[in-house]
Amino acid sequence: MPQISPLVAGDPTELGSFRLSGRVGEGGQGIVYLGVNDQGEQAAIKLLHVKFSGDTIARSRFARELKAAQRVASFCTARVIEADLDGDTPYIASEYIDGRPLREIVETDGPLTGTVLDRLAIGTATALTAIHHASIVHRDFKPDNVLIAADGPRVVDFGIARIIDSTGTITSRAIGTPAYMAPEQIAGDDVGPFTDVFSWGATIAFAATGKAAFEGKSIAMVLNRILNHEVDVGMMPEPLRSVVRSALAKSPAERPSADQILLRLLGQASTVGASTAVLTRGVQVASDDTTPFLRVPTGSIPEKPGHGSVVPQEGGGPPYPMTEPAAPVRRGRAKMWLALVAVLVLVAAAALALAMNGWPQLAFGDRPEPTETAEQEIPPAFSTVVDRVAETGKIVIGVKGDLPGVGLQNDGDFQGFDIEIAKRVATELGAQETEFVSVSRDDRASSLAEGRVDLVIATYSIDKSETQFAGPYYVAHRDVLVRAGSGIDSVDDLAGKKICAPNSPAVGAVQDKVKVEPVAAGDYAACMNLLRSGGVDAIPGDDLILAGFANRENLRYKILGAKLNNERYAVGIKDGDLKTCKAVKAVIADLYRTGAIEQLLTRHFAKVDFKPELKVPAMETC
């Protein structure tokens, strides 16, 4: 865990929505503080030095790059939470990672080997792929910017180096750390994703050897070695050895992309880009320290086509299977003869027993009736939903069936915003067949605990139960629905008005603000009837649910945007299934990154004057 030092005189106590509690560190770019917001989410907040605040070029670049950085999906990265571009000193708040820098771990504990090295390579390649998919070039990828947390490696500070670099010279720390710079950075040529790939290769080489790939007593010596020295990667296993070697190619054109690196390390063909499912798999492998991750010697090929995944070898050579190596032929034959002898002995013993006890009289085609002691086939057990989906291709998701626009069952078919989210989650987890089951508020927790459903995506508010949550996938607000053109534009305008009062805490939230006349109703459908007929002036409730009911009406309605309180809707998962939780979180982050959430909200609630929450929500910890 990083050492947090106290604030000193002159340090701010608040930045944006965060209260500052200490200093994480200080560098050439600025000071990093530890902060926490009202939701309890911690952030590492980088406050850029004053020398950058008056640089209009740096500020404009900061604004441009920040928009891209906020789109980076949280696949093994530290998510950007918020930033200030207009204050006296620009700052950026990123997800706080409770972990140790890779440099510190290697210098203290020695080089990484085996599974630990594999997971580092895959996790950082996953992060780099996500960063590049958002059109960000890190430009300062190095061991100091890789944190090893409990859930695997995380890459931090992406985009920041480019944001504040306004000098364009190699003396500026903003464009990279000398020992991890690429040849084109030294030469002053164009940089791009290929530059990060070179730095990634140098970082993995450092982790595997315990020393910088391009050491030197002076910066000039370091830069000369980068331009002319070939790194020895012979200590690494395949396919990591070949991948790192190609990443360290002096010519950018000869290096693989981050997508290709990740695909090769995961044992998949690298002829196409890495999908969200591939990124999700990268997160799973990097964060799972319980399942063995096996590598095999060069040249070992599976005995049967299609047995195990393979990694194409550099240069078109034989693939590297992700399975244990085949045994030598001679040993295999000996085992075969031993097995044959054992079978013959068992057959002879069985025949002797039958002869002593009488041969059963079986007509041709007859089958013996099963007995109570006969062994029944037991379906395989899976510790996680991810494993079950990977093996069976099937997933069962519990959803609401009575919320129009959100999750509504109609003639056996489910439709709505939640259903679309569920379908995308299922697809990214690898499901080929998705079954939806209607679950009520009272039985969704037990349905998960007893295994009747794999996930619950049903406006499931995060609570303190034993259910585990991934997300949220949407932050709803307790708000108020009124008729468009009614003259009611704020909560204050409801003074003395009639409001529908279903069994919802939103009713009390309105009463806390203004004096109103509640009119009891059994549910939201009854409330809509009252609002349509003029029996009430407004309906309080969660904005997403209100928008769903209003969107199917012919009359036009609007949601005030009062945001009386937050309601975080998340995906319910059986408690303890960390692998699935992390995978679902990654999918949700990507839905925001790609704009899919905004598209779905528009599709299902377009007829309502409604401004949904589009800010990427602070994710729960798995």
Secondary structure, 3 states (H helix, E strand, C coil): CCCCECCCCCCCCEECCEEEEEEEEECCCEEEEEEECCCCCEEEEEEECHHHHCCHHHHHHHHHHHHHHCCCCCCCECCEEEEECCCCCCEEEEECCCEEEHHHHHHHHCCCCHHHHHHHHHHHHHHHHHHHHCCCCCCCCCHHHEEEECCEEEECCCCHHHHHCCCCCCCCHHHCCHHHCCHHHHHCCCCCHHHHHHHHHHHHHHHHHCCCCCCCCCHHHHHHHHHHCCCCCCCCCCCHHHHHHHHCCCCHHHCCCHHHHHHHHCCCCCCCCCCHHHHHHHHHHHHCCCCCCCCCCCCCCCCCCCCCCEECCHHHCCCEECCCCCCCHHHHHHHHHHHHHHHHHHHHHHHHHHHHHCCCCCCCCCCCCCCCCCCCCCCCCCCCHHHHHHHHCEEEEEECCEECCCEEEECCEEECHHHHHHHHHHHHCCCCEEEEEECCCCCHHHHHHCCCCCEEEEEEECCCCCCEEEEEEEEEEEEEEEECCCCCCCHHHHCCCEEEECCCHHHHHHHCCCCCEEEECCCHHHHHHHHHHCCCCEEEEEHHHHHHHHHCCCCCEEECCCCCEEEEEEEEECCCCHHHHHHHHHHHHHHHHCCHHHHHHHHHHCCCECCCCCCCCCCCCC
